[in-house]
Amino acid sequence: MTEAPLTPPAAPSGAAAVFGDRMPWARRFAEILADTGVSHGLIGPREVPRLWDRHLLNCAVIEDSFPPSTRVIDVGSGAGLPGLVLALVRPDLEMHLVEPMLRRTTWLTTVVDELDLANVTVHRGRAEEFVGSLSAPWVTARAVARLDKLARWCAPLLDADGTLAAMKGRSATQELEEDRPALDRMGLRTAMVSEHGASVLDEPVLTVDLTFVRASTRPGRSKGTRRRTQR
């Protein structure tokens, strides 16, 4: 017998300020996460009551990291956090979701189709498999790995002068200090911790923003699970 989908909580008052006219899409994504997101094992059932504050808004508020109409790669996208949320709140962004697991990329593609997100491409594979075929001015990731390991995977996907915006928790500054020697060996140029969403979240989201000294790699078109073009 199939279990009934869990019911996501009502959106908090601050959500409308963040999502604006994209709120209907955000609400639908919350319903999908509470339903097939749980049944497919992308999020745990205990996460459903805190979908908005811990996941949707948590991801949406970092949209202020990115300039208009830029390309962003989300490495280890999983349940589309933050990639699908950023695509919802910022339809001007060209989002590329990189995820190695087939069942996750299949689910992501289904959600992209259901939400009619023309600005999203889903790619199945590990980040290192796309070096030389996919790059962007911005790469982001959430809850994937420590900074030193994450940078090894993500920095090669950056365009020249690109930025890795790594979502981190309260220990962001400490982790940056601890991993700084390894990052320096990778050619770290600048590093800073940025705060997002202080006006709508009890605890602001932190990103560690890293740039590296490296040669630019001109990308070709990678093989994605689904290629969507701007309409």
N, C-alpha and C positions, 0 to 999 in steps of 0.2 A: 504494500500500500504506500503510495507516495505521500510524503508529509506535506502539509500545507505550508506555503512560503511564510517566512516571518514578516512581520510588519515593521517597517522602519519608523523611527520616531518622527514627529512633526519637525519641520525645519525650524531652527531657531530664528529669532528676529533678525540677527545680523546677516543671515544667508542672503536675503534679498538685496542688501547693500553690496554684497560681493558678486552675486550672479546676475543681478539686474534682470533684463528681459530673457535671460537664459534659465531662469528658475524652473520652468516646466521640464526642460531637459535634465536639470540637476535632480529634480524630484523623481523623474523616471529612472535615472541611473541609480538613485538610492533604492528604489523598489527592485531593480534588477540585482543589485548587490545583495539585498536581503533575501532574494529568491535563489536564482541560479548561482550567484556568487558564493552562497553558502553551500548549496547542494553540490557544486563542483569543487569545493574545497579551497576556493581562493581567499575567503575570509572565514573566520570562525563565527559560530552563532552568537557567542558572547560579545562580538563586536557590533552586532546590529543595533542595540540600544544607543550606541555612541557613534553611529555612522557619520553624522553631520560634523560634530566637533572634532573627532579624532581622525577622520578620513577625508570627507568631502571638503569641508572648510579648511582643514589642515593643509590640503594640497592646493586648494584654489588660491589661497592668499599669496603663494609665491609667484603668482602671475605678474606681479610688479617687478620681477627680476628681468623680464624679457621686453625688448623694444618691439615696436609695431612690425607685424608681417615678417617675422623671422622664422627660421627653421630650428626646431628643438628635437633632440633625441632623448627619449626616456629609456634608460638601460635597466633591464630587469623589471619590466612594467607590471607583470603579475596580474593584479585585478584592475589595471588601468590607473594605478595610483603612483605618481600624479598625472600620468600622460593623458588619460581620457578626461580627467577633471579639467586639466589645462585646455584641452581642445574644446570643452564645453564653455568655459568661462571666457576663452579668448579664441573665437572662431577665425581671427586673423592669423593665428599661428599655424605653421605647417608642422604637424606632430608626427614623429616616427617612433613607434613603440617596438622596442627590441626585447624579445622574450624567447628563451630556448625551449620551453616545454610545449609540446604539441597541444595538449588539452587546454592550456592557457591561451595560446594564440588562436585556437579555434573559437574559444569563448569570446576573446577580445574582438575577433572579426564579426561574430554574431552581434555583439553589442554595438559595434561601429555601424553595422547595417541598420539595426533597430532604431538607433538614435539619429541615423542619416548624417553622420559626421563626415563631410566631404574633405575635411582637412586632416585626416588621419590615415597613415599607412602602418600596417602591422607586419613586422619582420620576424620570422622564426630563426633563431640562432643565438649564439653567444656574441657579446660585443666584439671580441677579438676576431671573429669570422668576417666582420664587415669593414675591417680596416682597409682603406684603399677603394672601397666601393660605396661607402656611405659616410658623410661627414656633415657637420652643422656648426654654426657659430655658437650654439648652446647645447650642452648635454646636462641632463639632470638624472637623479636617481634617489630613491627613498628606501631606506632599510635594506640595502643590498650588501654592503661590506664596509669595513673600516676605510678611512680615507686613503691610506697608502695603497691598498689593494684596489679600491675603486678607481683611483687615479690611473693605475696601470691599465685597467680595462677601458676607461673612458677618454683619457687624454689623447690617444691616437685617433679618436673620432672627431676631435675638434678641428675646425678650420683654423688657419693662422689667426692669432689674436682672439681665439674663442675662449669661452668660460665654462667651466664645470661648476654647476650650482648643486651641491650635494645637500640634501635635506638631512638634518641631524637634530638630536635632542638637546637637552640641557648641557650635556658634556661636550658640546661642539668645540668650544675654545680649548678645553683640555685635550681633546682628541687631535686637534690641529697642532698643538704644541708637541704632543708625543710623537706624531707622525711627520713632523716637519723635516727631520733629517732625511727620511726616505723620499719625501716630496722634493726636497732640494736636489737629490740625486737624479730625479726625473726631469729636472729643468724648471722647477717652480719659479715663476716670475713674480706673481703677486698672490696674496692670500688674505681674505677678510671674512669675518662672520657678520652676516646680515640678518636683521630681524624683520619679520613679516606678520601682519595681522593683529597687531596689538590692540586695535580698536574693536575687533570683533571676537577675539579669542581670549580666554582667561590666561592662557600661556602662549605667548607669541611663538611662531615657528621660526627656527633658525636654519639658515643655509650657510655652508662654507663655500665661498666663491673663489675658485682657483683658476689662474691662468698660467700657461707654460710657454717656455721658449722652445719652439719647434718649427720645423719646416711645414709649409702647407701641403696638404695632399688633395689633389683635385679628384672629387668623387665622381664615379659613374653611377648608374642606376642599379641598386641592389635588387636581389630577388626577394620580394616580400610575399607574405601570405595573401595580402590584398593590396592592390595599388588603387588609391582614390585620388582624384584630381579635383582642384578647386572648381566649383561651379559658378 
